């Protein structure tokens, strides 16, 4: 098999990773607020030639039926205690040479102009190494309250808002300044040509923005666009907007269907630019396969049923512990995040008890791969062959950098030996180019290109 996979790492500025691991000796709860911790991770990945470091994020947290913080959320740091990853982007890129940084930012409660300004600024300061993970927002009930709203719009409406939000950002990034607007002409006393700068005037159903964009064109103009929607509406949003789609694969069959469906949808939108799909993978690897199995069991033991139920409630609004355990989960519906519900209903009719146990075992993680280096390499190769994914996003285990040191030392060589990664690969340029784009800017088939000034 010949393939050149793109590789990244999934992280969060939380005391825990996706599992409440803060009690473990290799946890990071006492270090996640220390910039040096994240600088160490970024330099490790950059030195190894990985393409990107991805930060998940949310304003939300696990709440009870009244909308109040769950006790277990505070006690165990379940989706609670998060920092803002935007604040460390420039520090990480200043300490690295090529690594891209992908930051999650929400479309439901943010303002398009402010968001566009932040990302354009970061694109300048990182020399084109910034990416935007476009989300409508997890845990919308707690988000609504913290932002002074009674309730956020329903699931479908949030994606309608996101479409408008993205379109305004595209107009600002791609259309407000012509390519030759920034003159820097000292002799002619013209820094920027006002005739080559035009206002945006968007008056939509959900968002309004009028005026010129204050930030000059940055290396990518539009940040590299990531998305992780799983619902039908989320897939369509991803197929229209995203350049890279992030999945949490749980079986090769469902992942393959998801990949194929995304590519069909992208073609239906006229996208000919080669949508890339990466899947999350939690790797526990050790030269001793038995030791790797023991570490996996030790990791799984960190996630107790009450923690799993709290995280599920935060993401879906469904309290599994309050339901009849024998009730089919398909009887439940949600206007919150549907990923954690639909990943279990897509392939069968599990009960509430079965969903809780599966979620306790898997959480929001992707494929779980365990073994010695050769076995892990074989399993990853099988996932690629069965699903047609373009790369992997490696997930944390106990919280420190150990999982990623193991990936660099044990997994990368196995991928190279199997023809899945060019030996010693180190791509340069903007994040878009590192992810397989033909240049620093969005391709002509992307909807944002329609806002550009005529050539």
DRENLUMVEX-299807 format. One record per residue: residue in one letter; x, y, z of N, C-alpha, C, O, CB in turn. Coordinates in steps of 0.05 Angstrom, whole numbers, plus 5000, padded with zeros to 4 digits. Atoms other than C-alpha are relative to their C-alpha. Glycine has a CB too. Example, Ala and Ser with C-alpha at 12.3 -4.5 7.8 and 13.67 -1.06 7.14 Angstrom:
2
a501849765000524649105156501850245000503950245013498050015025 s498449764999527349795143498550225014499550445018500950094971 
# end
This chain:
455
x501749765000500050005000501850255000503650275016498150005025 x498549755001502750684981498050235007496150284993501350054973 x501749794990499651265019501750195016503650105029497649905017 x498549814984502351905050498150135019497050345013501550214983 x502049904981498052005111500850275012503150325017499649795022 x499549764984497252675145499549925029497749765035498150244991 x500250094972498152625220499950255018501350455014502549835007 x500249794980496153055278499449895028499349645031497850204993 x500550084973494753035352497650165010497350405006502450065019 x502449894989488153165388500550065030501549895045497649804998 x499549924972488553555454497850195009496250294993502750135003 x501849824988484553985501501450145023503150025036497449865011 x498949874977486554515552498249965024497250155036500350314994 x501750094977482854135606501949855020504049775012497749824991 x498450154981485453805670500249704992502249574998498950025028 x500150285009483553135638500150004969499850214956497549855010 x500650035028483552865568497049924998495550005015501949784986 x502850085002477052545545499149825023496749805029499549854974 x500550154976477552095606500850155025502850305023501449724999 x499149884975477852345678502549865011502249685027497850015021 x497550134992485152145687501650165020503950095025501749954975 x498449814984487152705735501349875024503349975035498350235008 x498950144977488452205791502549844994504049765012497949825013 x497950185008493551805751502850145003503050384999499649904972 x497449874997501051915763501050134974502650324975502049785007 x499249885025501852085689497950204989497950264966500549794979 x502049805007496052585689501450274996503850305001497850015021 x498949735005496853315672498550215016498950455011499950074971 x501749804986491953645721501650215014500750445017498349855020 x498349804986497753995757501750154980503450324988501749875021 x498249875019500954215691498550134977499750274961501949804989 x501349915024495554385641499850314998499350424977497249884998 x500049715000495655125662502950114996503250354997498850105025 x497249925003503255145651500750004971500649794957501949805016 x499449985028505255395583502249824991502249714969500750294993 x497750185007511654985585499049724993500249594976502049995023 x501150265006507454355584499249994970499949794957497549945018 x500950005028504354545517502250064981502249964958497750204997 x497649955017510854815489501549744995502549694974501850225012 x498650255003513954145503498649814980500049684964500349865027 x501550175019508453785465500350104972500949954954497049995008 x499849885027508654265406502849944988502949874964499550305001 x497350055011516254195398500449714994501849644975502150115019 x499850295006515853435403498749944973499949794957498649845023 x501450065025510753415346501450134976501650014955497150095002 x498749865022514353925304502649864993503249834969500650305008 x497550145006521053565310499549744986501149664970501549955026 x500750265013517552925288498850044973498449854958498149845018 x501149955026514553265227497049974998496049974975501349834980 x502950025002507253185245498850274990500050484993498749935028 x501149775013502653665209498650205018498850445014498149924979 x501649814985498253955263499549905028499649665034497450054986 x501050044973496154005336497350125001496950364996502050125022 x502849925000488654045344498950035028499249845044498349794984 x501149964974485254345404496950004999495750184987501050275012 x502949994996478054155420499450205022501150265038498949725008 x500749794980474354675461497050045000495649984981501550264993 x502849934997467554875487499650195022501150185042498349745004 x500749834978464555415529498249855020497849945043498550254991 x501950154983459854885558501249825020503749785021498249854982 x499250194979460154415616497649825007495449894999501250145025 x502150194994456153835644498150135021498950225042501149745011 x502049894982449654075676497849805006497549604992498850264987 x502250164994443753765710497550104986497750294970499549995031 x502449925013436453835690499350305004497850414988497749835009 x500549724994436154525722502050194987501850434989499950055030 x498049845013442154755683502450075017504150245010498850254990 x497949944981446854765743502349804996501949574987499049995029 x497650185002453954475743499649755016498949755039502550155010 x500250264987453953735759502349985021504550075016500249774980 x497950034979457653575824502349844990504649904995498849875025 x497850185009461553015790501750154979504150094976498849754987 x498449845019463653515736502250155014504450165004498250184984 x498049854985467153935788501949815014504349865014498650185020 x498350184985469653355830502149864983504449834992498349795014 x498250165016472852975773500950154975502350034958498649754991 x499149845023473953535722499049894974500449894954503050004999 x501250115025469153235671499150244983497250374990497649815007 x500649775018469053745615499850265015498050425011497549954983 x500149774983470554275666502850085008504549925014498249945025 x497449904993476354725682501650084975504150094977501549815017 x498649965026477954885609501150294998500050485007498249954978 x498849755007482555445586499450064971498449894956503150005005 x500549915027482155835521502549944983504550074987499250304999 x497650065016486855525469500950224982503250224973499549754984 x499249785017486856155427502450155012504050264998497650204996 x498049844986491356465480502849904997504750045002499250025028 x497350115001497156005468501049944972503349854968500149745016 x499250075028497355945392502650134992504449994982497850094981 x497649875009502656465380502549905015504649895003499750315003 x497750114985507156185435500849744988503249694985499349975030 x499350265011506755495404501350024973503249884967497549824999 x498949975027508155725334502750155000504450104983498150154981 x497449874997513856175357502249805008504549845001499950235020 x498150204991517155565388500449774980502149604985499149895026 x499850215019516255125327500550114972500350354968497449835000 x499349915027518055155253497749964980497250144964502449854990 x501950075020512554815214497349915010495349914995501149784983 x502550114989507154545261497650194997497850425004500449925029 x502549855000500054785247498549965025498749765038498349914976 x501750014976495354945304497150044991496550244978500950225021 x502949995007487854815296498550065026498849925046499049734987 x501449914976483255175345497049984994496050064973500850285008 x502950015002475855035357498850275007499550395028498949775019 x501449754994471355645354497149974990496649864969501450244986 x502950055004463755655357498750224983499550454983498649985026 x501549825018458955975308497450105012496350295002499549874974 x502649934990452756015351500150255018498250415017498949775016 x499949784982454956515404502250214994502150435005500449905028 x497949805007461056855373498950194979496750154967502549854988 x500749815021460657465327501849964976504249934980500250295011 x498350065023463057345256502450194996504650104991498350014975 x497849815004467157985250502349955020504649955013499050295001 x497950044980470757875316501549744996504049734999498749995028 x498750265005472157145299501850024976504149934976497949784996 x498349975024474657325229502550165007504750104997498450144978 x497749834993479157855259502149845016504549865011499150245017 x498150174984482257365310501549814982504049794983498449845021 x498750205016483656835258501950134979504050034973498049834985 x498349865019486457335207502650105014504850085003498650244987 x497749924984491057615262501849765005504249785001499150135026 x498350244995493356915280501349904975503549794976498249785013 x498850095025494456745207502550164994504550064984498050024977 x497649835003499257335203502249915019504449865011499350305004 x498050044980502757195268501249725000503449675009498950055027 x499050275002503556445254501249944973502149724967497849805006 x499050045027505756545182498349794985499449624970503049935000 x501750185015499756165156499749725011499149544996500949984972 x500250274988499655585205497649965018497749795036502649945016 x502350024982492855685236497749864985497349894961499150285009 x502450135010486655255226497650055018498050095042500449704997 x502449954985479455345248498349754999497549654978498450244989 x501950224998475354755273497250135004496750245026500749815024 x502549865000468355005257497949845014497249625005499150064970 x502150154986463154795308497750185007498150435009501249885026 x502349844992456155015326499950035030498550215041497549884989 x499949984971457554885400498949755014496549685010498550245009 x501050224983457154285447499050115026499550345033502449805005 x501249924974453354315513498550274998499150455013502150025022 x501349745005448754865487498450115023498050355025498349984976 x501749904977444454905550501750175019500950395026498849775015 x498349844982450255135594501150244985501550454998502349835011 x499049785015452855575538497950224999498650465003500749924971 x502149805002446155925531499950175026499750415025497349874995 x500249854975445956105605502450185004502150405013499849805023 x497649834996453156355608500150234981501450434988502549834997 x500149785019451856795548497450165002496850324984500449904971 x502449834995445457085577497649944983495950114979500850284996 x502350085016440556695534498449785014499649625029500949914972 x501650214988434856255556500549734988500849535002497050074997 x499650255014436055725504501350074973500750284961497449844996 x498949965026440155655441498249884979496549714985502849874998 x501650115022436955505373500349694998502249585008500750124973 x499950295002435354775356502349924981503650094969497449894989 x497650115014440454325321500150094971502250194963499949705001 x500049925029438354475249500550304997502050394980497449924987 x499749715001437855225262502950085006503950284994498150145019 x497249934994444855235292501849964976503750124972501149835023 x498450035024447654965227499250214979500950304963499649724988 x500749785018443655485187501550255008502550404991496950055001 x498549774990446856015231502949974992504250164985499750035031 x497250055007453655695219500650054971502750164964500749715008 x499749945028452655735144500350304995502150394981497749894984 x499849715003451456485149502550115012503850285001497550135013 x497649914986457056575199502449964982504150144978500449845026 x497850065017461956235152500050184975502250284967500049714991 x500149835024459556635092500950285006502350404989497150004989 x499149734993460657295128503150005003504450184993498750095026 x497150014997467657075147501449984973503550114969500849755018 x498850025027469156875075500050274986502050354974498549794983 x500149745013466857555051502250195011503450344997497250135004 x498049834988471357895101502949924992504550094985499749995031 x497350105006477457455089500750024971502950114963500349725010 x499450035028476957355015499250244982500350284961498649754989 x501249815018472957944988500350295007499850464990497349944998 x499949724993474158585027502450144988502350374980500050035030 x497649895011481258695003500749864973500749624972502449975020 x499050125024483558594931502949915005504250015024499950204976 x497350104996490158224924502150224999504250205012500749804979 x498049795003493758874905499250255016500350465012500350084971 x500949774985490259324956502250115018502450355022497549935016 x497949914982496059345004502550084984503849914972500849775021 x498049905018501059784969502750045013504849965002499150274988 x497449944987506360005019501850184984504250154984501549745006 x498649825019508360554971500850255015499250445018498350074975 x499149774985512561045011500250244982499450464990502749945013 x499749775018514261474952497450134991497150374990501649924975 x502649905008507061524931498150075023495950165019498749804982 x501549944976504661605003497349845000495249955008499450305001 x502450174999499761024996500649735014502149575003498949944971 x499650254987499760475047498149794989498949564983499650025031 x502050185012493260155022498250174982497550404988498349865022 x501649865020489160344961497049985007495949765006500549884972 x502850024992482060524984498249914978496049804983499150275010 x501650095023479460384914500049704997498349584983500950134974 x499850295002481459654923499249875026499849635031502949924993 x501150114976478059564990497050065000496250294996501450135026 x502949975002470559454992498649905025499749725039498949864975 x501450094976465459375048498549744995497749684972498050225009 x501850234999461758745065497350105009497150265027501149775019 x502749924992454258835069498349755000496949694980498850224981 x501550244997451058195094497750055019498150115042501849765010 x502449974983443958235120498349754996496649734979498350264991 x501350265002441557535131497949955020497150135035502149785002 x502150074981436357165171501049995028499650055047498849734992 x498950044974441057035229502250195008502650255031501049725003 x497749834994447057495223500150234980499250214957502649834997 x499749765016448458195197502850115005503850125028497950215007 x497349884998455258505183500350204977500050134954502249795000 x499649805021456659155146502550165007503050255029497650194999 x497549844997463359495136502449854988502249624980500550055029 x497550125011470459365112501449845021501049885045501950224988 x498450174982475058855142502650155007504050254989500749724988 x497749844992480559195182502749874999504750005002499550095027 x497450145000485858655176500949954971499449854955499749735015 x499050055027490158635113500149704994500249545012502750134996 x499950295007490457975074502349865013504649955012500149974970 x498050164987494157435111500949784982499849744960498949885027 x498950205018498256855083497949814988498049754964502049845014 x502050195010492256375077497450154992495650034980499449795020 x502549865001486856915076498049875019497449975040498950024971 x501850164984481956395103501649795014503249655001497749884983 x498650214986484755935157499249734988497149704977499550005030 x500750275008485055195140497649915016497649925040502449815003 x502750054988477954945154499749715007499849534990497850094981 x500550274990476654335197497149995010495950205017502049925023 x502850034989469854055218499649715008501049534998497950074979 x500350274989467353455257497149925003496449765020501349985026 x502950074998459753405245499549714992500649624972498450184983 x500650285006456852705246497149974991496549794975500449835025 x502850025008449352825238499850064970501750154958498250205016 x500349955028446452875168500450294993501750364973497249914991 x499649715004446153635174502950075004504050244989498250165019 x497249944995453153645203501849904977503750044969500949865025 x498450095023455853225145499750184976501750234962499149714992 x500449825023452753685094501550265004502750374986497050054996 x498449764994455854285129502949954995504350124983499550095030 x497250065004462553945130500749974970502850074961500749745014 x499550045028462053745057500050264984501450284964497949824988 x500049745013460554465037502450175008503650304991497450155007 x498049814990465654825080502849895006504850025001498950125025 x497550104989471054375108502049924979501349824958499549775019 x497850115016477854215078500949735012501849554999502350194998 x499250244985479253695132497749935018496950105034502750045015 x502150094982473853295167501149805020502649615012497649874984 x499050174978475352965234497849825009495649915017501050185023 x501950204991471652325251501149865025503549865030499549794978 x499350184979471651895313499049734993496949645001498850105028 x500850275010471551215281499749805023501449795040502049904980 x500450214980468750655323500049724987500649525000497350045015 x499750255015468350115269500850074972500150284962497349835000 x499149945027471450065201497750024981497850184962502049794990 x502349995018464749945168498650275001498050394980498049775007 x501449744998461350565196501850234992500950434980499150045029 x498149795008467650985185500250014970500250234958502749955012 x499850005030468150765112497550124988497650274968500349714990 x502549885010460750945101500150305003499250444986497649875014 x500049724994461851615133501950154980501250364970501050055029 x498149885019468051765090498850024972498950234959502649834999 x501150005027464551565026497750204998497450344977499049724992 x502249815000458351965044500950294999499850454984498249965024 x498949735001462452585058501050084973500550304963502250035021 x498949945026465952544992497850034979498050194961502049784991 x502349965018459352444955498750275004498050414984497949775004 x501249754994456453044989501750234990500750434979499450035030 x498249795010462553464973499850034970499850264960502949945009 x500349995029462053284900497350124992497150274972500249724987 x502649885006454653474902500050305004498450444991498049885019 x499849714997456754164925502050124980502750364982501050065028 x498149905020461554224866502850025010504550144998499250264991 x497350004989467654114910501749804986501249564987500049945030 x498150175015473253834867502850025012504749944999500050074970 x497449944988478854014915501049785018503049825032499950265015 x498950234985479753334948499750035030501750075044502949984993 x500649994971476453345017501749795014501849565005497049955005 x498450194985481153025067498549925026497250085038502750125008 x501450104976478452585124502149875017503649705008497749804992 x498250124981482352405186498249885023496149995029502150205012 x501550124978480051955242501750005026504149975025499249714993 x498750014974481651975316500849715006499549524997498350105022 x499150264992485651395344501450025026503250195030501849874978 x498750024974487651225415501949764999501149534998497949985023 x498050215003494150835412501449965027502350145040502150084979 x498450094978497150455470502049794990501249574982498349885024 x497950175013503750155446502349965019503150145034500950124973 x497750064984509449815481501549774986500249594975499249925030 x498550235012515049345456499049745011499249534997502950035006 x501250254988511848835503497050024997495750195010500849985031 x502849995005504848695478498349965025496250085028499249794979 x501450044975502648445546499950255017497950325029501349785016 x500049754986504849095578498150204988496850355002502950115001 x501849825013500949485526497149935007495550115012500349984969 x502750084992494649075543499450095028497250185034499649704997 x500449914972495649225617499650305001497950395017502449915017 x500349714999496349965603497350084989496150275000502250134983 x502749945010489949965562497949955021496150115025499449844974 x501950064978486249635619500150215022498150295034500549725011 x499649794979489150135668498750264991497550405007503050045005 x501349765010486850705623497049985001495750175011500950064971 x502950035000479850435615498850015028496650115032499249734987 x501050004973479150355690499850285011498450325032501949845018 x500249724990479951115698497250114996496450305010502050174986 x502649895009473051235666497849855013497149635004499750004969 x502150144985467651055715497250074989496950274975500250075030 x502749945011460151015699499050285005497850404988498149795010 x501049744995458451655734501450224984500250424977500350075030 x498649815017463852025696499049994971498650194958503149955001 x501050045028461551725630497250134997496750264977499949714993 x502749895002454351915645500050315000498550444986498349905023 x499749715000456452635661500950114974499950314964501850095023 x499049915026460352705597497949974978497750144961502649854992 x502150055020454652405556497850215004496850314984498849725004 x502049804995449752885589500950274990499350424979499450025030 x498949755009454353475574499850034970499450254959502850045009 x499949995030454553295500497349964988496850064965501949794990 x502550065013447453065488497550115015495450145003499749704998 x502349924984442953325544498449765010496349805022498350184984 x501450254992440952595557501349895025503749835025500049794977 x498950114975441852345629499549705001497349615007498750145025 x500350295001443051605621499449885027497949685028502649874989 x500550124974442851485696497250055010496349915028501950125020 x502749954993435851765700498049844984495649854989499350304997 x501850165018433051285647500049715009501849615022500950034971 x500250294996430750565651502349884984502549924960497249894990 x497750115014437150185634499349814977500949764959501749855020 x500950195021433149695591498650144976497950014957498249795011 x501349845021430150255548501850024976504250084979499250285011 x498449965024432550275475500850304999499250475002498549924975 x499049725001436850905467498750144976498650394976503050004997 x501249885024433251025400497450155008496350304993499349794979 x502449864991427251265442500750295008498950455013498749855023 x499249734992431351885460500750174976501650074955502449985019 x499349815021432452505418501350245014501050285038497650084983 x498649774988436553135428500350224979500650164955502749925011 x499449775017437353825399502850105007503750314997498050235004 x497249934994444353855430501849854980501049804958500749935030 x498250145017450453505401498949724994498449575013502849995011 x501250265007447952895363502149784996501449544993498350024976 x497950205006454652555351500049775020500149545012502750135000 x499950214980454652175417497549835001497649625014500650135027 x502550165002447551935404500149834975499649594976497550175001 x500250135025447951755331502249794995501949614980500050204977 x497950205003454551375337499149735011500249525003502650095014 x501050264989450650845377497549914986496949674987499550045030 x502450085013444150845338500349934971498549814959497950225003 x499650045029447250795269500349704993499749624970502550154991 x499450285006448950055275498449805016499149565017502949955004 x501550204985443649745319498050145019497450385015501849835017 x502049904981438549835376501049955028499749795043497249874995 x499050054973442649855440498250125021496750315016502950125003 x501549904977439449965508501650235013504050275006499449785020 x498749794985441050545554502449895015504650015015498150135020 x497850124985445350075596502449934982504749984989499149755014 x497850075019449249835535501450254990503850254987498849854976 x498749755008450450555512501850105021504050195016497850214992 x498449904978452950755580502649845002504849955006498549985027 x497650164998457850165581501850054976504350074979499349705002 x498449955023460150285510501350285002503650324994498349994974 x498949734998461051025524502150015022504150155020497850205006 x498050024980464750865588502649884989504849974996499049835024 x497650135011469450415549501350174978503850164975499249734988 x498949865023470250875489500050305003501750444990498549934975 x500249714998468251575510499550124973498050024956502550115012 x500249875026468752055452502549954983503050094964499750315004 x497650065015475051725427499349854974497149764970501949835018 x500350155024476151415360500849715003500449595023501650144978 x499150275000479150745342502049965024503650135030501449924974 x498250074979482750405400501949784990501049564984498449915026 x498050175011489150075379502149945021503250125033501450124974 x498350094978493449675427501849784991501049604976498349925025 x498250225006499549235421502950094998503650315005499249874974 x497249935005506949205404500150174974498150184959501849754999 x499849825023509549675349499149874973497649994958502750104996 x500850135025508649165292497049964999495850004978501549744997 x502950054999501648985314498450264996496550274981499149875026 x501349745003499649715320500250104971498350204960501350215019 x499749935028502549855251498149854982496949964964502849964991 x501850165016498449285222497150095004495650124985500249705008 x502749914995492049525256499450274986497250314975499550025030 x500449745013492950235230499849974970498250104957502350205008 x500150055029494349975160497349884992496249954971502249814992 x502650125006487949565163497850215001495950214984499449785021 x502049784998483950185184500150164974498050234963500550185025 x499749845024486650575125498949854976497349974960503050074995 x501050165023485250015075497049975001495749974980501449735000 x502950054998478249905101498350254998495950234991499449865026 x501749764998475950625108500750224980499050394975500350125028 x499149795018479951045058500450275013500150485000497950034977 x499349754987481651565110502750104990504449954980500149975031 x497649875009487252055094502150045022504350125016499450264987 x498149964978490452075162498949935027496649855029501050284999 x500850054972490151995237500550245017502350405013501649765011 x499649814978489252455296500449845025498549715035497750215002 x499350164977492752135355498950145025499350385029503049955002 x501349904976489052215421501749955025503249765026497249885003 x498550044976491952295491499049765015496749675011499850255019 x500850234984491751715540499850105029497750195038502049764998 x500249934972493551865612500350305005499750405027502249865016 x500049714998494752605599502750134996502850354986499150075027 x497449885005502252715596500749964971499149874955502149895019 x499150035028506352695532500749724993501549674970502350184995 x499050275005507851955539498849874976500249734961499449835024 x501350135023502751725488501150104974501449954955496950055000 x499149895024505552195436503049944996504049924973499650304999 x497250105002512852015451500049724989501649664972501450015028 x500250285010510751295439499250004970500249844955497949845016 x500849985029507451495372502550074984503049944963497850214996 x497649915015513851845350502149774999503249724977501250255012 x497850194998518551295373499249734988500849594976500849965028 x500850275007514450665357498149984976498249794961498749875023 x502050035021508750825309500850124973500450004953497450145010 x499249885026511651305257501849814984501449794960501550265006 x498450185016517050805237498449774988499049684965502249885017 x501750225011511750265228498350104976498049964957498249885021 x501549885023507550725183501850034976501049984953498850275008 x498149975022513750875142500749734987500849714963502550145010 x499350265010515450145135497849884982498349724964500649805022 x502350105015508450005108499250174976497250134964497749975019 x500549835023508750555056497650195005496450294986499449844976 x502249824993503550975094500950285006499350465010498549885023 x498949744994508151555107502850014989504449834992500050055031 x497449975012514151815069502150005022501950175041500250254983 x498050004979520351655111501350285003502250404984502249804993 x498949744994522752285145498450234989499450464988502850024989 x501749795012516952675115500050255018499550245042497249904995 x500349744986517153415134499250204980500950314965502750085015 x501049805019512753865093500350285012500350315036497149944992 x499749724991513454625097497750164988496150064972502850114993 x502049825011509155225081497750045019497949995043498949894974 x502349954984502355415106498749745009499349524998497950174985 x501450244992497854925142498549884977498449644974498150065024 x501550105023493554875080501849844981501049634972498750244984 x498150155017499654665039500949755013501249544999502450184992 x499150244986501854175092497949795000498549555001500850085028 x502250195000494953855091499349914972497349764968497650135013 x500450105027495453735016499050204980498550134957498249775001 x501049805018493054384986502250074979504650044985499150255014 x498149935022496254624921501250285004503050354989498749984973 x498949744995497555314949499050105027497649965041499150204978 x500849904974496555755010497150085003496050115025501750235007 x502849914999489455974991498149784993498849584981499750244981 x502150205006482955604985499849964970500250154954497350105011 x500250055029481855274917497550134989495750215003499849704995 x502249855013477055574866497449865004495349995002500650024970 x502550144997471855034878498750035027496449955032500349704995 x501149954974470855244950498150244999498650434985502250055021 x501949785002464755694962501150275007500150474998497649945017 x498949754992469056224993501250154976501450404976502149975021 x498749885023472456344926498250184985499150364970501149784982 x501949835014466156654899500150295009499150474995497249895003 x499949724989467457274942502550154992502750394998499849995030 x497549865008474257434912499550214979497650204963502049804990 x500149805021475458044870500649874974502249684973502150235006 x499450125027475557894795503050034995504350235003498450154978 x497150005006482557724771500650244981502950284974500949734987 
# end
